[in-house]
Structures are given as structure tokens and as C-alpha cells.
Amino acid sequence: MERIPIIIAEVSSSYFSVARYSGGATIQGELYIYHPERDILVKGDWDKYYHRLQWEDFLNAVKSGQKPTLPKKVKTKKQEQKNITPSLFD
């Protein structure tokens, strides 16, 4: 069984360097998103974990191949207010 990589590192100096200009690439049918701060491509379904976890925790999850459970986001008052839509009929 062929393993699909979750992270592709050193993008700028590799065959995948064109992904820097378009923000990502589709490689073997999988979407990868480019992150210039670390010069890496992250598989699309792992991108939210990259953003929400500390770097070391993200790497440990990638090494294990198991997606961790993410803590629920706490809504701010501004987000709660957006969910309340005024009605013309009240």
C-alpha cells in the first residue's frame, strides 16, 4: 500500500516550487496547501490541524498518522451577535 505524504518540506528548492506562486498544488489527486512561513505543503485535510495545533503537536500527529480531536472553538460575543438576525415580523 502506497503512503501519501501529509507534509512536503523544503518546497522552494524542490520540484514542487511552483506551488509557492499558486498557494498550493494537486499532487497525485490530493490537494496540498502551501505555507510560506515554514516552506511546506500540507495535505488539504490536515490543514486545519496545522493551524490549530502547536507545531510539535502537529508533527507528532503526522508521525502517528492519527488526526487528533481538536478543542472546540469558543465563540466570541461578536460571533454570537452575527448569528442573531433581526426579524421584520417581531
C-alpha positions in Angstrom: 0.0 0.0 0.0 1.4 3.4 -1.0 1.5 6.0 1.7 0.5 9.5 0.7 2.7 12.2 2.4 1.0 14.7 4.7 3.8 17.2 4.6 6.2 18.1 1.8 9.1 20.1 3.2 11.7 22.4 1.5 9.3 23.3 -1.3 11.3 26.2 -2.6 14.3 24.0 -3.5 12.3 21.1 -5.0 10.3 20.1 -8.0 7.2 21.5 -6.2 8.5 25.1 -6.0 5.8 26.2 -8.5 3.3 25.7 -5.6 4.7 28.8 -4.0 3.2 31.0 -6.6 -0.3 29.5 -6.7 -0.7 28.8 -2.9 -0.7 25.1 -3.3 -0.8 22.1 -5.7 -2.7 19.0 -6.5 -0.3 16.1 -6.3 -1.5 12.6 -7.2 -5.1 13.7 -6.9 -4.6 15.2 -3.4 -4.8 18.9 -2.6 -1.8 20.4 -0.8 -1.7 24.0 0.6 1.5 26.0 0.7 2.6 27.7 4.0 5.5 30.1 3.3 6.4 30.6 6.9 7.8 27.0 7.1 8.2 26.5 3.3 6.0 23.4 3.4 3.0 21.9 1.6 0.3 20.4 3.9 -2.3 17.9 2.7 -5.6 19.7 2.5 -7.5 17.5 5.0 -4.7 18.2 7.6 -4.6 22.0 7.1 -7.0 22.8 9.9 -4.8 20.7 12.3 -1.7 22.7 11.1 -3.5 25.9 12.0 -5.0 24.9 15.3 -2.2 22.8 16.9 1.3 23.8 18.1 4.0 22.8 15.7 5.4 20.0 17.8 1.9 18.6 18.4 1.1 18.7 14.7 4.3 16.9 13.9 3.6 14.2 16.4 0.1 13.7 14.9 1.6 13.5 11.4 4.1 10.9 12.6 1.4 8.8 14.1 -0.9 9.3 11.1 -3.8 9.8 13.5 -5.8 13.0 13.4 -6.3 14.3 16.9 -9.5 15.7 18.3 -9.5 19.4 18.3 -10.7 21.5 21.1 -14.0 23.3 20.4 -13.7 26.9 19.5 -15.1 29.4 22.0 -17.5 31.8 20.3 -16.8 35.5 20.9 -19.6 37.9 21.6 -19.1 39.3 18.1 -19.6 35.9 16.5 -22.7 35.3 18.7 -24.2 38.6 17.6 -23.7 37.7 13.9 -25.9 34.6 14.5 -28.8 36.7 15.7 -30.6 38.1 12.7 -33.3 40.7 13.4 -36.7 39.8 12.1 -39.1 42.3 10.5 -42.0 40.4 11.9 -41.3 40.5 15.6 
